[in-house]
């Protein structure tokens, strides 16, 4: 099977050390597909020192290296060669910003060339990549642009709950204006299609949430349900998609977490992420739906307060790798 490419993320964050930590605790060895790192050899070798096991690099050809941490080995595609003396935890410079973006660019090109099974990303610093000239709010927008996709859906997933967002990083006061019948319908369509193609669920059960309390009580607390959300659900149903609602968010998650639905379509960021993180704070996975390639990510940031301590939790990284492997396997079976 082709490898998953794991991008190292911010060299001054926890990305390098959670990669090494997952290698040392044998989490990577337990995956169902090979994993290769896209990052910086020197930074990864240095990260091993946090765990008392500095890495040793052996060049395999071109920019490919084998890193040994005791008896444990990683294959690394070296897309940067940063000066270790200039790196400080939590202080990425322009060179770091360029490196973060270069890792992702390399991984995307490999997936589009069909020489890699998918991408798993460690966290980046958005300000740093923008300072380096990559004018994207984050991974998702960069991936969408490079893959030639206009709309993607952010899904946060755990074993018991999966939430998909109509709007993402947006001020709450701006959410109603961004909700339209077409935007909601597109989110439902992309979610249903991704669950069929990448998760093997032919008729996913999708719960669509209301925006207002108690689904607006027939217009008493707003009219978004009648004006935009219900028409989108009806249009999806007419296309054969098993979507229903609009459901009041204060009750629906109880049933979704018990398995009544495969995913919940949420109108805004915190509507979905509060219950998701209550259940899956350590092991949630960020998945980009709607791309022609497989992409998952850790569901946390650079965690500068933990960087260099070795105490960062690898659960989200391992879960992201497992999910990407499962998605890639299903995708290959359908080719």
BELVEN-V193472 format. One record per pair of residues at least 6 apart in sequence whose ideal C-beta (glycine too) atoms are under 7 Angstrom apart, sorted by the first residue. I is the first residue (numbers start at 0). J is the second residue. If there is no record, write none. Layout:
BEGIN
I_J ; I_J
END
This chain:
BEGIN
0_32 ; 0_33 ; 0_116 ; 1_114 ; 1_115 ; 1_116 ; 2_32 ; 2_33 ; 2_34 ; 2_35 ; 2_115 ; 2_116 ; 3_32 ; 3_34 ; 3_116 ; 3_117 ; 3_119 ; 3_320 ; 3_323 ; 3_324 ; 3_327 ; 4_35 ; 4_37 ; 4_106 ; 4_109 ; 4_115 ; 4_118 ; 5_18 ; 5_34 ; 5_36 ; 5_37 ; 5_119 ; 5_320 ; 6_37 ; 6_38 ; 6_102 ; 6_103 ; 6_106 ; 6_118 ; 6_120 ; 6_121 ; 7_14 ; 7_15 ; 7_18 ; 7_36 ; 7_37 ; 7_38 ; 7_39 ; 7_102 ; 7_121 ; 8_14 ; 8_99 ; 8_120 ; 8_121 ; 8_122 ; 8_123 ; 9_91 ; 9_95 ; 9_99 ; 9_122 ; 9_123 ; 9_124 ; 9_301 ; 10_39 ; 10_42 ; 10_81 ; 10_86 ; 10_91 ; 10_95 ; 10_98 ; 11_86 ; 11_87 ; 11_88 ; 11_89 ; 11_90 ; 11_91 ; 11_95 ; 11_306 ; 12_122 ; 12_301 ; 12_302 ; 12_303 ; 12_306 ; 13_301 ; 13_302 ; 13_305 ; 13_306 ; 13_311 ; 14_121 ; 14_122 ; 15_38 ; 15_42 ; 15_43 ; 15_46 ; 16_46 ; 16_49 ; 16_309 ; 16_311 ; 17_311 ; 17_313 ; 17_316 ; 18_36 ; 18_43 ; 18_121 ; 19_43 ; 19_46 ; 19_47 ; 19_50 ; 19_68 ; 20_50 ; 20_309 ; 20_313 ; 21_27 ; 21_313 ; 21_316 ; 21_317 ; 22_68 ; 22_71 ; 22_73 ; 23_50 ; 23_52 ; 23_68 ; 23_71 ; 26_313 ; 26_317 ; 27_34 ; 30_320 ; 30_321 ; 30_324 ; 31_324 ; 32_116 ; 32_324 ; 32_327 ; 34_320 ; 35_74 ; 35_76 ; 36_43 ; 36_73 ; 36_74 ; 36_75 ; 36_76 ; 37_76 ; 37_78 ; 37_102 ; 37_105 ; 37_106 ; 38_75 ; 38_78 ; 38_102 ; 39_77 ; 39_79 ; 39_80 ; 39_81 ; 39_98 ; 40_56 ; 40_64 ; 40_66 ; 40_75 ; 40_77 ; 41_80 ; 41_81 ; 41_83 ; 42_81 ; 42_83 ; 43_54 ; 43_66 ; 43_75 ; 44_53 ; 44_54 ; 44_56 ; 44_66 ; 45_83 ; 47_53 ; 47_54 ; 47_68 ; 49_307 ; 49_309 ; 50_309 ; 52_68 ; 52_69 ; 54_66 ; 54_67 ; 54_68 ; 55_67 ; 56_64 ; 56_66 ; 57_64 ; 57_65 ; 58_64 ; 59_65 ; 62_76 ; 62_77 ; 63_74 ; 63_76 ; 64_75 ; 64_77 ; 65_72 ; 65_74 ; 66_72 ; 66_73 ; 66_75 ; 76_105 ; 78_98 ; 78_101 ; 78_102 ; 78_105 ; 79_98 ; 79_101 ; 81_94 ; 81_95 ; 81_98 ; 88_303 ; 88_306 ; 88_307 ; 89_303 ; 89_306 ; 91_124 ; 91_127 ; 93_130 ; 93_131 ; 95_127 ; 96_124 ; 96_127 ; 96_128 ; 96_130 ; 96_131 ; 97_131 ; 99_123 ; 99_124 ; 99_127 ; 99_128 ; 100_128 ; 100_131 ; 100_133 ; 103_120 ; 103_138 ; 103_141 ; 106_115 ; 106_118 ; 107_118 ; 107_142 ; 107_145 ; 107_146 ; 109_115 ; 110_117 ; 110_118 ; 110_292 ; 111_292 ; 116_293 ; 116_327 ; 117_292 ; 117_293 ; 117_294 ; 117_323 ; 117_326 ; 117_327 ; 118_292 ; 118_293 ; 118_294 ; 119_295 ; 119_296 ; 119_319 ; 119_320 ; 119_323 ; 120_138 ; 120_296 ; 121_297 ; 122_297 ; 122_299 ; 122_300 ; 122_301 ; 123_138 ; 124_301 ; 125_136 ; 125_137 ; 128_135 ; 133_141 ; 135_141 ; 136_168 ; 138_296 ; 139_151 ; 139_153 ; 139_287 ; 142_287 ; 142_290 ; 142_294 ; 143_151 ; 146_290 ; 146_291 ; 146_292 ; 148_289 ; 148_290 ; 150_185 ; 150_189 ; 150_289 ; 151_287 ; 151_288 ; 151_289 ; 151_290 ; 152_163 ; 152_164 ; 152_186 ; 152_189 ; 152_190 ; 152_288 ; 152_289 ; 153_164 ; 153_167 ; 153_285 ; 153_287 ; 154_161 ; 154_162 ; 154_163 ; 154_262 ; 154_286 ; 154_288 ; 155_162 ; 155_271 ; 155_272 ; 155_275 ; 155_283 ; 155_285 ; 155_298 ; 156_283 ; 156_284 ; 156_286 ; 156_322 ; 157_275 ; 157_278 ; 157_279 ; 157_282 ; 157_283 ; 159_256 ; 159_278 ; 160_255 ; 160_256 ; 160_274 ; 160_275 ; 160_278 ; 160_279 ; 161_261 ; 161_262 ; 162_262 ; 162_263 ; 162_265 ; 162_271 ; 162_272 ; 162_275 ; 163_186 ; 163_190 ; 163_262 ; 163_264 ; 163_265 ; 163_288 ; 164_265 ; 164_268 ; 164_271 ; 165_178 ; 165_182 ; 165_183 ; 165_186 ; 165_264 ; 165_265 ; 165_266 ; 166_174 ; 166_177 ; 166_266 ; 166_267 ; 166_268 ; 167_268 ; 168_268 ; 169_177 ; 169_267 ; 171_267 ; 174_266 ; 174_267 ; 175_210 ; 175_223 ; 178_210 ; 178_223 ; 178_227 ; 178_266 ; 179_227 ; 180_227 ; 180_230 ; 180_231 ; 183_227 ; 183_228 ; 183_231 ; 184_231 ; 184_234 ; 184_235 ; 186_264 ; 187_205 ; 187_207 ; 187_231 ; 187_235 ; 187_240 ; 187_242 ; 187_264 ; 188_235 ; 189_288 ; 189_289 ; 190_205 ; 190_262 ; 190_264 ; 190_288 ; 191_203 ; 191_205 ; 191_240 ; 193_288 ; 193_289 ; 194_200 ; 194_203 ; 194_261 ; 194_262 ; 195_201 ; 196_330 ; 196_333 ; 197_293 ; 197_326 ; 197_329 ; 197_330 ; 198_326 ; 198_329 ; 199_329 ; 200_261 ; 202_241 ; 203_241 ; 203_261 ; 203_262 ; 204_241 ; 204_260 ; 204_261 ; 205_240 ; 205_241 ; 205_242 ; 205_260 ; 205_261 ; 205_262 ; 205_264 ; 206_243 ; 206_244 ; 206_246 ; 206_251 ; 206_255 ; 206_260 ; 206_263 ; 206_264 ; 207_228 ; 207_232 ; 207_242 ; 207_243 ; 207_244 ; 207_245 ; 207_246 ; 207_264 ; 208_244 ; 208_245 ; 208_246 ; 208_248 ; 208_251 ; 208_263 ; 208_264 ; 208_265 ; 208_266 ; 208_270 ; 209_215 ; 209_224 ; 209_228 ; 209_244 ; 209_245 ; 209_246 ; 209_247 ; 209_248 ; 210_221 ; 210_223 ; 210_224 ; 210_228 ; 210_266 ; 211_220 ; 211_221 ; 211_223 ; 211_224 ; 212_220 ; 213_220 ; 213_247 ; 214_224 ; 214_245 ; 214_246 ; 214_247 ; 215_221 ; 215_222 ; 215_224 ; 218_225 ; 224_245 ; 228_245 ; 229_245 ; 232_242 ; 232_243 ; 232_244 ; 232_245 ; 235_242 ; 236_242 ; 248_270 ; 251_263 ; 252_263 ; 252_274 ; 255_263 ; 256_278 ; 263_271 ; 265_271 ; 275_283 ; 276_283 ; 281_312 ; 281_314 ; 281_315 ; 282_314 ; 282_315 ; 282_318 ; 283_298 ; 283_315 ; 284_295 ; 284_298 ; 284_315 ; 284_318 ; 284_319 ; 284_322 ; 285_295 ; 285_296 ; 285_297 ; 285_298 ; 286_295 ; 286_322 ; 287_294 ; 293_323 ; 293_326 ; 293_327 ; 293_330 ; 295_319 ; 295_322 ; 295_323 ; 296_319 ; 297_315 ; 297_316 ; 297_319 ; 298_315 ; 299_315 ; 302_311 ; 305_311
END
